[in-house]
Amino acid sequence: MKNNTPLHIVGSISRTLLGLTFIFSGLVKALDPLGTTYKIEDYLGAFGGFMEVLTPLAEVAAWGLIAFEFTLGVALLLNIKTNISSWIACLMMVVMTPLTLWIALTNPVTDCGCFGDAIVLSNWATFWKNIVLLALVVLLLLTKKYIPQTFVPFAELGFTLLALVLVFSLMTYTRLHLPLVDFRPYKIGNNIAELMEIPDDAPTDVYDIRLIYERDGVQQEFTLQDYPKNDSLWTFVDQRSILISKGYEPPVHDFVITDEDFEDITYDILEDNGPVVLAVLYKVEKTNLKQAKRLNKMAEEAEREGRAFYLLTGSGENETECFKQELGYEYPVYSCDPVTLKTIVRANPGIVVLERGVVIDKYNLRNRRDIYSRQCLH
């Protein structure tokens, strides 16, 4: 069978596009496996019920999904067992396409997370992306018999095992340290204060506001232009606001830090001229205590040297107090939204160093280094 027939070309193009898509999807997630874990936790929380009980398995599911996507992508790209890999891809898309349609209709989460933070797609964009992938899978299934085998079985096994080793090695490294590539607005070099600013000419949210009034037991909706103002025959019942168009949202829009008296100290931190160290524990009850014990020494060193040190958490007051007692931590603990903290640094505990609002360093606490001797601080 000739390899340049139209059906062979169509099949090879479909196989290549599918392979590259799955490899890219798996790779960007492998760069940040903890981010994928958080996304799965968001999904399980949104589904509620018995699904929420599965939350402790979110990280296992994340690693399995990443390894599956990446390895399937390699198999498709290299034409490894295409008869099998194409049917696996088909099964995956048959499951994911209706699921993403339901997500687009109900909007339980704001973005799918299918490409991590590298490319953020809306829920509807995710659904249409899956429609395209499903179409490519169908084309591949119809033409796979025209695609001859490329490698001998021993080589196919070798490439498959190599793909698994690579993806698990990458996930292990990034999980123990930090993502090799940071796609989030809190990456090193970014000025948080500047990313919080809203331009004067930025568009704002546009809503269609409907006022509901009742007369003689019958309810009716009105707009702001035609509602029965000053008409005593009508009684106001309710108001509905429908978002027509989303206005400008700055890259950083939820960075708010409060002290133990609930006072906002965000700009005290961002405008500090010296190095400011943020110890981030998005949930103290999920923090590695062995690593967290280092925070006492860091706080003591900062106090002696007159450095600014803030321990941030999204946990409640009771959990935080128990944590302080167990750790013997005698310094103030400051509050920030846990989702924000998980976005700032993929570690619990994680360390972020700011100078005049600019992120100059961040690392996993297990990889502690001398943060005050770095040349960038001087």
Residue frames relative to the residue before (quaternion, step in Angstrom):
aa qw qx qy qz dx dy dz
M 1.0000 0.0000 0.0000 0.0000 0.00 0.00 0.00
K 0.4194 -0.7183 0.4958 0.2495 3.57 -0.80 0.99
N 0.4200 -0.7352 0.4861 0.2164 3.52 -1.10 0.80
N 0.6765 0.4861 -0.3018 0.4636 3.58 1.24 0.00
T 0.3439 0.7281 -0.5212 0.2829 3.59 1.13 0.50
P 0.6502 -0.5290 0.3639 0.4062 3.64 -1.14 0.50
L 0.6741 0.4951 -0.3077 0.4537 3.59 0.94 -0.86
H 0.6201 0.5254 -0.3409 0.4726 3.58 1.08 -0.66
I 0.6534 0.5140 -0.3080 0.4626 3.57 0.99 -0.84
V 0.6465 0.5123 -0.3160 0.4688 3.59 0.95 -0.90
G 0.6748 0.4991 -0.2933 0.4578 3.57 0.91 -0.92
S 0.6693 0.5037 -0.3018 0.4553 3.57 0.94 -0.87
I 0.6377 0.5104 -0.3286 0.4741 3.59 1.02 -0.77
S 0.6516 0.5095 -0.3152 0.4653 3.60 0.93 -0.88
R 0.6592 0.5162 -0.3008 0.4567 3.55 0.93 -0.94
T 0.6713 0.5044 -0.2958 0.4555 3.59 0.93 -0.90
L 0.6688 0.4965 -0.3032 0.4629 3.59 0.90 -0.91
L 0.6479 0.5016 -0.3172 0.4775 3.57 0.98 -0.81
G 0.6598 0.5220 -0.3101 0.4427 3.57 0.90 -0.92
L 0.6749 0.4893 -0.2974 0.4654 3.58 0.87 -0.92
T 0.6429 0.5272 -0.3264 0.4497 3.59 1.00 -0.79
F 0.6902 0.4666 -0.2846 0.4742 3.58 0.87 -0.93
I 0.6287 0.5216 -0.3430 0.4636 3.60 1.01 -0.71
F 0.6665 0.4948 -0.3065 0.4659 3.59 0.87 -0.92
S 0.6520 0.5186 -0.3138 0.4554 3.57 0.92 -0.90
G 0.6922 0.4662 -0.2798 0.4746 3.58 0.90 -0.90
L 0.6566 0.5396 -0.3144 0.4228 3.58 0.98 -0.86
V 0.6954 0.4601 -0.2989 0.4640 3.62 0.80 -0.93
K 0.6291 0.4982 -0.3422 0.4888 3.58 1.13 -0.51
A 0.6330 0.5330 -0.3324 0.4524 3.60 1.04 -0.76
L 0.6032 0.5523 -0.3475 0.4586 3.59 1.17 -0.51
D 0.7916 0.1194 -0.0423 0.5978 3.58 1.24 -0.46
P 0.0366 -0.8521 0.5217 0.0201 3.62 0.56 1.09
L 0.6104 0.5515 -0.3583 0.4415 3.57 1.10 -0.59
G 0.6053 0.5482 -0.3495 0.4593 3.58 1.12 -0.64
T 0.6460 0.5006 -0.3165 0.4816 3.58 1.02 -0.77
T 0.6016 0.5504 -0.3462 0.4640 3.58 1.08 -0.72
Y 0.6632 0.5014 -0.3050 0.4645 3.58 0.89 -0.93
K 0.6474 0.5193 -0.3270 0.4521 3.58 0.98 -0.80
I 0.6456 0.5013 -0.3218 0.4778 3.60 0.96 -0.82
E 0.6224 0.5254 -0.3389 0.4709 3.60 1.03 -0.72
D 0.6250 0.5309 -0.3357 0.4635 3.59 1.03 -0.75
Y 0.6505 0.5134 -0.3116 0.4650 3.56 0.95 -0.88
L 0.6788 0.4912 -0.2994 0.4564 3.59 0.82 -0.96
G 0.6471 0.5106 -0.3155 0.4700 3.57 1.04 -0.76
A 0.6564 0.5092 -0.3087 0.4631 3.58 1.03 -0.77
F 0.6525 0.5066 -0.3139 0.4681 3.59 1.04 -0.76
G 0.2194 -0.8196 0.5013 0.1699 3.57 1.11 -0.72
G 0.7043 0.4829 -0.3230 0.4079 3.54 -1.30 -0.33
F 0.8262 -0.1904 0.1536 0.5074 3.54 -1.07 -0.79
M 0.5542 0.6160 -0.3950 0.3968 3.60 1.20 -0.46
E 0.6364 0.5474 -0.3313 0.4308 3.57 1.04 -0.76
V 0.5726 0.5948 -0.3718 0.4243 3.57 1.20 -0.50
L 0.6558 0.5371 -0.2997 0.4378 3.57 1.20 -0.56
T 0.3664 0.7767 -0.4579 0.2297 3.60 1.28 -0.07
P 0.6420 0.5256 -0.3598 0.4267 3.68 0.87 -0.71
L 0.6787 0.4765 -0.2921 0.4765 3.59 1.20 -0.40
A 0.3716 0.7756 -0.4584 0.2241 3.58 1.29 0.00
E 0.6811 0.4877 -0.3131 0.4475 3.61 0.88 -0.84
V 0.6191 0.5234 -0.3422 0.4751 3.59 1.04 -0.73
A 0.6518 0.5122 -0.3044 0.4692 3.56 0.99 -0.87
A 0.6378 0.5367 -0.3252 0.4466 3.58 1.01 -0.83
W 0.6750 0.4841 -0.2985 0.4701 3.58 0.86 -0.92
G 0.6539 0.5145 -0.3149 0.4566 3.58 0.98 -0.82
L 0.6545 0.5127 -0.3098 0.4613 3.57 0.96 -0.88
I 0.6614 0.5134 -0.3094 0.4507 3.59 0.90 -0.93
A 0.6763 0.4863 -0.2927 0.4696 3.58 0.87 -0.97
F 0.6384 0.5335 -0.3210 0.4524 3.59 1.01 -0.82
E 0.6813 0.4924 -0.2956 0.4538 3.59 0.81 -0.98
F 0.6890 0.4901 -0.2930 0.4463 3.55 0.80 -1.01
T 0.6920 0.4782 -0.2849 0.4597 3.59 0.85 -0.94
L 0.6247 0.5178 -0.3356 0.4785 3.58 1.04 -0.72
G 0.6400 0.5314 -0.3216 0.4524 3.58 1.01 -0.79
V 0.6435 0.5105 -0.3124 0.4772 3.57 1.01 -0.84
A 0.6501 0.5242 -0.3169 0.4496 3.58 0.95 -0.89
L 0.6731 0.4814 -0.2979 0.4758 3.59 0.95 -0.84
L 0.6752 0.5079 -0.3074 0.4377 3.58 0.85 -0.93
L 0.7604 0.3688 -0.1928 0.4986 3.59 0.93 -0.89
N 0.4486 -0.7177 0.4367 0.3050 3.57 1.29 0.18
I 0.3146 0.7436 -0.5136 0.2903 3.55 0.96 0.98
K 0.8262 -0.1408 0.0570 0.5425 3.58 -0.59 1.17
T 0.0066 0.8579 -0.5129 0.0289 3.57 0.86 1.03
N 0.5964 0.5706 -0.3705 0.4260 3.59 1.03 -0.65
I 0.7097 0.4261 -0.2478 0.5033 3.57 1.02 -0.84
S 0.6884 0.5028 -0.2923 0.4334 3.59 0.81 -1.02
S 0.6341 0.5270 -0.3431 0.4500 3.61 1.04 -0.65
W 0.6607 0.4820 -0.3123 0.4833 3.60 1.03 -0.73
I 0.6080 0.5282 -0.3539 0.4754 3.61 1.08 -0.62
A 0.6459 0.5062 -0.3134 0.4779 3.59 0.99 -0.86
C 0.6308 0.5377 -0.3270 0.4540 3.57 1.03 -0.80
L 0.6546 0.5078 -0.3096 0.4666 3.58 0.91 -0.93
M 0.6427 0.5292 -0.3228 0.4502 3.56 0.97 -0.86
M 0.7104 0.4538 -0.2684 0.4662 3.59 0.85 -0.96
V 0.6024 0.5504 -0.3593 0.4528 3.61 1.10 -0.60
V 0.6689 0.4644 -0.2895 0.5031 3.57 1.14 -0.63
M 0.7360 0.4674 -0.2489 0.4217 3.57 0.77 -1.07
T 0.6292 0.5716 -0.3565 0.3877 3.62 0.97 -0.74
P 0.7053 0.4096 -0.2957 0.4974 3.67 0.73 -0.83
L 0.6002 0.5582 -0.3654 0.4411 3.59 1.11 -0.63
T 0.6938 0.4552 -0.2849 0.4799 3.59 0.90 -0.87
L 0.5723 0.5504 -0.3899 0.4664 3.60 1.17 -0.42
W 0.6530 0.5015 -0.3115 0.4744 3.57 0.94 -0.87
I 0.6476 0.5131 -0.3190 0.4644 3.59 0.99 -0.82
A 0.6446 0.5165 -0.3222 0.4625 3.60 1.00 -0.80
L 0.6844 0.4883 -0.2840 0.4610 3.59 1.01 -0.79
T 0.7819 0.3465 -0.1713 0.4890 3.58 0.94 -0.87
N 0.2210 -0.8379 0.4745 0.1549 3.58 1.30 -0.41
P 0.1244 0.8244 -0.5433 0.0987 3.64 0.73 0.99
V 0.7625 0.1377 -0.0940 0.6252 3.60 1.24 -0.52
T 0.5735 -0.6514 0.3849 0.3143 3.56 -1.12 0.64
D 0.7951 0.0207 -0.0305 0.6054 3.61 1.11 -0.55
C 0.6015 -0.6392 0.3623 0.3136 3.54 -1.12 0.73
G 0.3161 -0.7608 0.5071 0.2531 3.57 1.03 -0.74
C 0.3703 0.7666 -0.4686 0.2357 3.59 1.26 0.21
F 0.7592 0.2396 -0.1721 0.5801 3.59 1.18 -0.47
G 0.5809 -0.5967 0.3635 0.4175 3.55 1.12 0.68
D 0.7112 -0.3806 0.3230 0.4951 3.56 -0.99 -0.90
A 0.4466 0.7031 -0.4506 0.3212 3.58 1.28 0.01
I 0.7719 0.0040 0.0231 0.6353 3.56 0.98 -0.91
V 0.1523 -0.8014 0.5752 0.0612 3.57 -0.47 1.19
L 0.0970 -0.8040 0.5865 0.0108 3.55 -0.60 1.20
S 0.4910 -0.6093 0.5243 0.3358 3.53 -1.19 0.57
N 0.6599 -0.5174 0.3573 0.4112 3.56 -1.22 0.32
W 0.6556 0.4892 -0.3223 0.4764 3.60 1.03 -0.70
A 0.6275 0.5219 -0.3424 0.4654 3.59 1.01 -0.74
T 0.6199 0.5391 -0.3355 0.4610 3.58 1.07 -0.71
F 0.6477 0.5188 -0.3207 0.4565 3.58 0.94 -0.86
W 0.6961 0.4547 -0.2888 0.4747 3.62 0.83 -0.92
K 0.5799 0.5555 -0.3725 0.4652 3.59 1.13 -0.53
N 0.6775 0.4886 -0.2839 0.4708 3.55 0.98 -0.86
I 0.5800 0.5575 -0.3718 0.4632 3.59 1.14 -0.55
V 0.6495 0.5060 -0.3096 0.4757 3.58 0.98 -0.88
L 0.6687 0.4949 -0.3029 0.4650 3.59 0.91 -0.90
L 0.6309 0.5257 -0.3320 0.4640 3.57 1.02 -0.75
A 0.6354 0.5200 -0.3234 0.4703 3.58 1.03 -0.77
L 0.6471 0.5080 -0.3157 0.4727 3.59 1.00 -0.79
V 0.6301 0.5273 -0.3333 0.4624 3.57 1.04 -0.75
V 0.6412 0.5191 -0.3222 0.4643 3.58 0.97 -0.86
L 0.6455 0.5099 -0.3210 0.4693 3.59 0.96 -0.84
L 0.6536 0.5139 -0.3161 0.4569 3.57 0.99 -0.83
L 0.6500 0.5191 -0.3187 0.4545 3.59 0.96 -0.82
L 0.6811 0.4932 -0.2826 0.4615 3.57 1.05 -0.79
T 0.7887 0.3286 -0.1558 0.4956 3.59 1.11 -0.56
K 0.4238 0.7490 -0.4466 0.2449 3.61 1.25 -0.12
K 0.6224 0.5553 -0.3585 0.4192 3.61 1.08 -0.56
Y 0.6488 0.4989 -0.3178 0.4788 3.57 1.28 -0.28
I 0.6192 0.5264 -0.3435 0.4706 3.61 1.30 -0.01
P 0.2787 -0.7877 0.5239 0.1656 3.62 -0.37 1.15
Q 0.6103 -0.5543 0.4237 0.3751 3.55 -1.24 0.48
T 0.3503 -0.7639 0.5133 0.1742 3.57 -0.96 0.92
F 0.8142 0.1751 -0.0560 0.5508 3.58 0.85 -0.99
V 0.5474 -0.5701 0.4894 0.3685 3.54 -1.28 0.37
P 0.6809 -0.5243 0.3132 0.4042 3.64 -1.11 0.56
F 0.6377 0.5346 -0.3436 0.4353 3.60 0.97 -0.80
A 0.6605 0.4936 -0.3020 0.4784 3.60 0.99 -0.83
E 0.6171 0.5448 -0.3444 0.4514 3.61 1.03 -0.76
L 0.6506 0.5033 -0.3091 0.4773 3.58 0.98 -0.87
G 0.6510 0.5285 -0.3158 0.4441 3.57 0.96 -0.84
F 0.6652 0.4917 -0.3027 0.4733 3.60 0.92 -0.88
T 0.6461 0.5252 -0.3227 0.4501 3.59 0.99 -0.80
L 0.6728 0.4818 -0.2908 0.4804 3.57 0.92 -0.90
L 0.6285 0.5329 -0.3328 0.4585 3.58 1.02 -0.76
A 0.6349 0.5255 -0.3263 0.4628 3.59 1.00 -0.81
L 0.6623 0.5010 -0.3062 0.4654 3.58 0.95 -0.86
V 0.6491 0.5134 -0.3174 0.4630 3.58 0.94 -0.86
L 0.6607 0.5184 -0.3080 0.4471 3.58 0.92 -0.91
V 0.7150 0.4581 -0.2775 0.4494 3.58 0.77 -1.00
F 0.6702 0.4755 -0.3138 0.4757 3.61 0.98 -0.73
S 0.6139 0.5349 -0.3482 0.4645 3.60 1.07 -0.63
L 0.6585 0.5060 -0.3045 0.4664 3.56 0.96 -0.88
M 0.6657 0.4969 -0.3072 0.4643 3.59 0.92 -0.88
T 0.6461 0.5226 -0.3244 0.4519 3.59 0.97 -0.83
Y 0.6597 0.5094 -0.3124 0.4557 3.58 0.90 -0.89
T 0.7100 0.4553 -0.2735 0.4624 3.59 0.78 -1.00
R 0.6305 0.5276 -0.3447 0.4532 3.59 1.08 -0.62
L 0.6989 0.4563 -0.2723 0.4787 3.59 0.99 -0.76
H 0.7472 0.2964 -0.1821 0.5663 3.59 1.17 -0.49
L 0.5952 -0.4847 0.4056 0.4963 3.59 -0.43 -1.24
P 0.6772 -0.4689 0.3462 0.4490 3.62 -1.19 0.30
L 0.5023 -0.6631 0.4685 0.2975 3.57 -0.98 0.88
V 0.7595 0.1612 -0.0982 0.6225 3.57 1.16 -0.64
D 0.2000 -0.7925 0.5700 0.0837 3.56 -0.72 1.10
F 0.1527 -0.8204 0.5481 0.0565 3.59 -0.47 1.20
R 0.5799 0.6219 -0.3602 0.3836 3.58 1.26 -0.09
P 0.6347 -0.5754 0.3504 0.3785 3.64 -1.14 0.48
Y 0.6578 0.5105 -0.3189 0.4528 3.62 1.21 -0.23
K 0.3383 0.7614 -0.4988 0.2387 3.59 1.14 0.43
I 0.6700 -0.5071 0.3626 0.4031 3.55 -1.27 0.47
G 0.7453 0.3591 -0.2965 0.4771 3.56 -0.89 1.01
N 0.6265 0.5467 -0.3416 0.4380 3.59 1.19 -0.42
N 0.3330 -0.7091 0.5901 0.1950 3.54 -1.19 0.73
I 0.3579 -0.7738 0.4806 0.2053 3.58 -0.32 1.24
A 0.6418 0.5384 -0.3317 0.4338 3.58 0.92 -0.87
E 0.6687 0.4930 -0.3046 0.4659 3.57 0.94 -0.87
L 0.6790 0.4919 -0.2913 0.4605 3.58 1.02 -0.75
M 0.6196 0.5274 -0.3403 0.4714 3.58 1.30 -0.12
E 0.5601 0.6456 -0.3748 0.3592 3.57 1.24 -0.38
I 0.2219 -0.7457 0.6155 0.1263 3.55 -1.18 0.71
P 0.4313 -0.7114 0.4847 0.2699 3.63 -0.59 1.06
D 0.6048 -0.5897 0.3982 0.3577 3.56 -1.11 0.69
D 0.7525 0.3791 -0.2091 0.4963 3.58 1.02 -0.77
A 0.3692 0.7476 -0.4857 0.2625 3.60 1.23 0.27
P 0.4907 -0.6560 0.4779 0.3171 3.62 -0.98 0.77
T 0.2962 -0.7467 0.5718 0.1665 3.55 -1.12 0.69
D 0.6692 -0.4760 0.3703 0.4342 3.56 -1.28 0.21
V 0.1838 -0.7646 0.6096 0.1001 3.55 -1.05 0.81
Y 0.0785 -0.8145 0.5748 -0.0045 3.55 -0.72 1.13
D 0.3004 -0.6742 0.6368 0.2230 3.50 -1.28 0.53
I 0.1293 -0.8241 0.5506 0.0309 3.57 -0.30 1.28
R 0.0817 -0.7919 0.6051 0.0100 3.54 -0.78 1.07
L 0.2076 -0.7693 0.5969 0.0939 3.56 -0.91 1.01
I 0.2097 -0.7876 0.5715 0.0951 3.56 -0.82 1.01
Y 0.0293 -0.7900 0.6113 -0.0356 3.55 -0.72 1.17
E 0.2405 -0.7682 0.5778 0.1350 3.53 -1.25 0.48
R 0.0366 0.7802 -0.6233 0.0392 3.53 -1.09 0.83
D 0.8401 -0.0153 -0.0418 0.5407 3.56 -0.78 1.08
G 0.7232 -0.4605 0.2435 0.4534 3.58 1.00 0.88
V 0.6546 0.4785 -0.3125 0.4949 3.59 1.28 0.03
Q 0.2614 -0.7745 0.5605 0.1324 3.56 -0.83 1.04
Q 0.0181 -0.7949 0.6061 -0.0198 3.56 -1.12 0.75
E 0.3735 -0.7227 0.5400 0.2160 3.54 -1.09 0.77
F 0.0719 -0.7795 0.6218 0.0240 3.55 -1.14 0.77
T 0.4258 -0.6460 0.5572 0.3016 3.55 -1.27 0.36
L 0.6790 -0.4770 0.3530 0.4322 3.57 -1.29 0.08
Q 0.6582 0.5288 -0.3055 0.4402 3.56 1.23 -0.43
D 0.8226 0.2625 -0.1161 0.4909 3.59 1.00 -0.71
Y 0.3970 0.7218 -0.4985 0.2702 3.62 1.17 0.26
P 0.5648 -0.6513 0.3997 0.3115 3.62 -1.10 0.71
K 0.0670 -0.8285 0.5559 -0.0063 3.54 0.40 1.25
N 0.8540 0.0772 -0.1002 0.5047 3.56 -1.00 0.95
D 0.5052 0.6047 -0.4502 0.4200 3.59 1.16 0.55
S 0.3142 -0.8029 0.4801 0.1618 3.58 -0.29 1.27
L 0.5670 0.6055 -0.3893 0.4004 3.59 1.21 -0.25
W 0.7063 0.4026 -0.2387 0.5312 3.56 1.26 -0.45
T 0.1859 -0.7733 0.5997 0.0888 3.58 -1.10 0.80
F 0.4300 -0.7037 0.5018 0.2610 3.57 -0.79 1.03
V 0.1810 -0.8019 0.5654 0.0676 3.58 -0.93 0.98
D 0.7923 -0.1821 0.1924 0.5496 3.58 0.70 -1.07
Q 0.2553 -0.7391 0.5991 0.1721 3.55 -1.36 0.13
R 0.1264 -0.7782 0.6120 0.0619 3.58 -1.02 0.83
S 0.1185 -0.7792 0.6131 0.0548 3.54 -0.99 0.88
I 0.0989 -0.7962 0.5967 0.0127 3.57 -0.67 1.16
L 0.3735 -0.7362 0.5191 0.2214 3.57 -0.69 1.09
I 0.2260 -0.7882 0.5635 0.1007 3.57 -0.66 1.16
S 0.7894 -0.0877 0.0769 0.6027 3.57 0.90 -0.89
K 0.4253 -0.7110 0.5094 0.2326 3.53 -1.01 0.93
G 0.3701 -0.7345 0.5284 0.2103 3.56 -0.92 0.92
Y 0.7263 -0.4087 0.3131 0.4555 3.55 -1.31 -0.13
E 0.0603 -0.7705 0.6341 0.0240 3.56 -0.98 0.90
P 0.4051 -0.7313 0.4835 0.2596 3.61 -0.56 1.09
P 0.6484 -0.5390 0.3624 0.3972 3.61 -1.12 0.55
V 0.7466 0.1984 -0.1355 0.6204 3.57 1.13 -0.71
H 0.0980 0.8323 -0.5334 0.1147 3.59 -0.36 1.22
D 0.7486 0.3586 -0.2083 0.5173 3.60 1.24 -0.01
F 0.4194 0.6924 -0.4760 0.3437 3.58 1.16 0.57
V 0.2375 0.7500 -0.5696 0.2380 3.57 -0.10 1.35
I 0.0716 -0.7965 0.6004 -0.0007 3.56 -0.77 1.07
T 0.0686 -0.7965 0.6006 0.0150 3.57 -0.88 0.97
D 0.4463 -0.6842 0.5080 0.2732 3.54 -1.17 0.61
E 0.7473 -0.4129 0.2727 0.4435 3.58 -1.27 -0.12
D 0.6705 0.4395 -0.2932 0.5209 3.59 1.29 -0.22
F 0.5123 -0.6832 0.3750 0.3607 3.56 1.36 0.34
E 0.4046 0.6853 -0.4904 0.3553 3.56 1.16 0.63
D 0.4422 -0.6936 0.5059 0.2599 3.58 -0.97 0.89
I 0.0295 -0.8146 0.5786 -0.0264 3.59 -0.61 1.16
T 0.2440 0.8236 -0.4897 0.1492 3.58 1.26 0.30
Y 0.7625 0.3838 -0.2205 0.4718 3.57 0.69 -1.06
D 0.5069 0.5947 -0.4391 0.4433 3.60 1.22 -0.18
I 0.6744 0.4812 -0.2755 0.4876 3.54 1.07 -0.80
L 0.7145 0.4764 -0.2658 0.4381 3.57 0.82 -1.02
E 0.7331 0.4146 -0.2332 0.4860 3.60 1.11 -0.58
D 0.4236 0.6948 -0.4732 0.3376 3.59 1.27 0.13
N 0.4116 -0.7453 0.4758 0.2207 3.59 -0.79 1.03
G 0.6913 0.4551 -0.2813 0.4857 3.57 1.12 -0.54
P 0.6679 -0.4687 0.3662 0.4473 3.56 -1.26 0.04
V 0.1361 -0.7752 0.6150 0.0482 3.56 -0.90 0.99
V 0.1910 -0.7910 0.5751 0.0836 3.56 -0.74 1.09
L 0.1151 -0.7766 0.6180 0.0423 3.56 -0.82 1.07
A 0.1567 -0.7509 0.6359 0.0844 3.56 -0.72 1.09
V 0.1513 -0.8373 0.5249 0.0244 3.57 -0.40 1.27
L 0.0643 0.7512 -0.6510 0.0883 3.55 -0.80 1.16
Y 0.2403 -0.8235 0.4850 0.1699 3.57 0.10 1.22
K 0.7659 0.0130 -0.0355 0.6418 3.59 1.20 -0.53
V 0.3718 -0.7509 0.4938 0.2324 3.60 -0.49 1.14
E 0.6431 0.5405 -0.3304 0.4302 3.59 1.07 -0.66
K 0.7077 0.3979 -0.2572 0.5241 3.60 1.27 -0.23
T 0.4841 0.6941 -0.4077 0.3431 3.55 1.32 0.15
N 0.4756 -0.6368 0.5292 0.2970 3.54 -1.13 0.73
L 0.3462 -0.7839 0.4776 0.1937 3.60 -0.31 1.26
K 0.6038 0.5678 -0.3627 0.4260 3.57 1.04 -0.73
Q 0.6898 0.4406 -0.2741 0.5050 3.56 0.99 -0.81
A 0.6510 0.5529 -0.3220 0.4085 3.58 0.97 -0.86
K 0.5634 0.6107 -0.3894 0.3974 3.59 1.14 -0.50
R 0.5743 0.5882 -0.3782 0.4256 3.58 1.20 -0.41
L 0.5593 0.6350 -0.3846 0.3689 3.57 1.20 -0.50
N 0.5774 0.5792 -0.3815 0.4308 3.60 1.10 -0.62
K 0.6813 0.4819 -0.2849 0.4717 3.55 0.87 -0.97
M 0.6448 0.5198 -0.3271 0.4549 3.59 0.97 -0.80
A 0.6582 0.5015 -0.3094 0.4685 3.58 0.98 -0.85
E 0.6445 0.5163 -0.3186 0.4652 3.58 1.01 -0.80
E 0.6468 0.5129 -0.3163 0.4675 3.58 0.94 -0.87
A 0.6569 0.5146 -0.3101 0.4555 3.58 0.94 -0.89
E 0.6500 0.5139 -0.3196 0.4596 3.59 0.98 -0.83
R 0.6613 0.5099 -0.3122 0.4531 3.60 0.92 -0.87
E 0.7628 0.3845 -0.1948 0.4820 3.56 0.94 -0.89
G 0.4901 -0.6886 0.4176 0.3335 3.59 1.27 0.07
R 0.4272 0.6973 -0.4629 0.3421 3.55 1.16 0.60
A 0.4763 -0.6562 0.5043 0.2970 3.56 -1.20 0.55
F 0.0481 0.7872 -0.6096 0.0798 3.56 -0.80 1.07
Y 0.0083 -0.8043 0.5929 -0.0377 3.57 -0.78 1.05
L 0.2040 -0.7416 0.6265 0.1264 3.55 -0.91 0.94
L 0.1068 -0.8231 0.5577 0.0071 3.57 -0.54 1.21
T 0.0804 0.7881 -0.6084 0.0487 3.56 -1.03 0.77
G 0.3616 -0.7123 0.5582 0.2243 3.52 -1.30 0.41
S 0.4608 0.6931 -0.4381 0.3396 3.57 1.28 0.15
G 0.5948 -0.5815 0.4299 0.3510 3.53 -1.31 0.39
E 0.7202 -0.4662 0.3066 0.4122 3.52 -1.33 0.27
N 0.6676 0.5086 -0.3147 0.4435 3.62 0.89 -0.87
E 0.6662 0.4984 -0.2981 0.4680 3.57 0.92 -0.94
T 0.6550 0.5202 -0.3095 0.4522 3.56 1.00 -0.84
E 0.6615 0.5072 -0.3089 0.4580 3.58 0.96 -0.85
C 0.6386 0.5111 -0.3239 0.4756 3.59 1.01 -0.78
F 0.6321 0.5365 -0.3180 0.4599 3.54 1.04 -0.82
K 0.6563 0.5127 -0.3119 0.4572 3.59 0.91 -0.91
Q 0.6632 0.5017 -0.3076 0.4624 3.57 0.95 -0.85
E 0.6765 0.4943 -0.2968 0.4581 3.58 0.92 -0.88
L 0.7154 0.4377 -0.2369 0.4904 3.53 1.09 -0.78
G 0.3624 -0.7186 0.5050 0.3120 3.58 1.18 -0.55
Y 0.3679 0.7409 -0.4799 0.2922 3.57 1.19 0.58
E 0.1680 -0.8397 0.5146 0.0429 3.59 -0.58 1.18
Y 0.5967 0.5836 -0.3585 0.4182 3.58 1.24 0.08
P 0.6511 -0.5207 0.3569 0.4213 3.63 -1.18 0.32
V 0.2136 -0.7325 0.6306 0.1419 3.54 -1.25 0.57
Y 0.2229 -0.8001 0.5502 0.0865 3.56 -0.82 1.03
S 0.3981 -0.7509 0.4959 0.1784 3.54 -1.16 0.68
C 0.0848 0.7510 -0.6516 0.0650 3.52 -1.19 0.74
D 0.6254 -0.5506 0.3868 0.3951 3.57 -1.13 0.56
P 0.4954 -0.6926 0.4264 0.3051 3.64 -0.76 0.96
V 0.6107 0.5399 -0.3606 0.4532 3.60 1.07 -0.64
T 0.6322 0.5246 -0.3214 0.4710 3.57 1.04 -0.79
L 0.6677 0.5050 -0.3029 0.4555 3.57 0.91 -0.90
K 0.6438 0.5080 -0.3239 0.4718 3.60 1.03 -0.74
T 0.6478 0.5088 -0.3094 0.4752 3.56 1.17 -0.58
I 0.6308 0.5709 -0.3344 0.4054 3.57 0.99 -0.84
V 0.7990 -0.0866 0.1059 0.5856 3.59 0.80 -1.00
R 0.3619 -0.7479 0.5236 0.1884 3.57 -0.89 1.01
A 0.5928 0.5042 -0.4168 0.4697 3.55 0.52 1.20
N 0.0683 -0.7878 0.6118 0.0171 3.55 -1.15 0.62
P 0.4220 -0.3594 -0.7549 0.3505 1.64 -0.09 2.52
G 0.1329 -0.7498 0.6410 0.0966 3.50 -1.32 0.54
I 0.2872 -0.7581 0.5642 0.1565 3.56 -1.18 0.55
V 0.0480 -0.7695 0.6368 0.0038 3.55 -0.99 0.94
V 0.1488 -0.7841 0.5984 0.0705 3.58 -0.89 0.93
L 0.1125 -0.7942 0.5968 0.0191 3.55 -0.80 1.10
E 0.0093 -0.7526 0.6566 0.0482 3.52 -1.28 0.45
R 0.8155 -0.1191 -0.0036 0.5663 3.55 -0.46 1.33
G 0.7487 -0.4338 0.2098 0.4553 3.55 0.93 0.94
V 0.6087 0.5470 -0.3485 0.4571 3.60 1.29 -0.11
V 0.3907 -0.6956 0.5489 0.2494 3.58 -0.93 0.89
I 0.0703 -0.8320 0.5501 0.0120 3.58 -0.45 1.18
D 0.7996 -0.0094 -0.0135 0.6003 3.59 1.22 -0.23
K 0.0812 0.7635 -0.6403 0.0227 3.55 -1.27 0.47
Y 0.1162 0.7984 -0.5813 0.1058 3.55 -1.00 0.76
N 0.5726 -0.5455 0.4876 0.3698 3.51 -1.37 0.28
L 0.5341 -0.6615 0.4104 0.3296 3.60 -0.83 0.91
R 0.5871 0.5742 -0.3812 0.4247 3.61 1.12 -0.51
N 0.7136 0.3872 -0.2413 0.5315 3.59 1.26 -0.33
R 0.1122 0.8532 -0.5049 0.0675 3.57 1.12 0.67
R 0.0024 0.7698 -0.6382 0.0113 3.52 -1.10 0.82
D 0.6482 -0.5179 0.3788 0.4100 3.57 -1.27 0.18
I 0.2023 -0.8343 0.5037 0.0965 3.55 -0.13 1.28
Y 0.6791 0.5113 -0.3058 0.4289 3.61 1.15 -0.39
S 0.6738 0.5120 -0.3001 0.4403 3.59 1.19 -0.30
R 0.4594 0.6960 -0.4514 0.3175 3.56 1.24 -0.05
Q 0.5393 -0.6578 0.4179 0.3190 3.57 -0.90 0.88
C 0.6109 0.5817 -0.3657 0.3932 3.58 1.08 -0.64
L 0.6215 0.5477 -0.3578 0.4311 3.60 1.19 -0.27
H 0.7211 0.4473 -0.2480 0.4675 3.59 1.16 -0.28
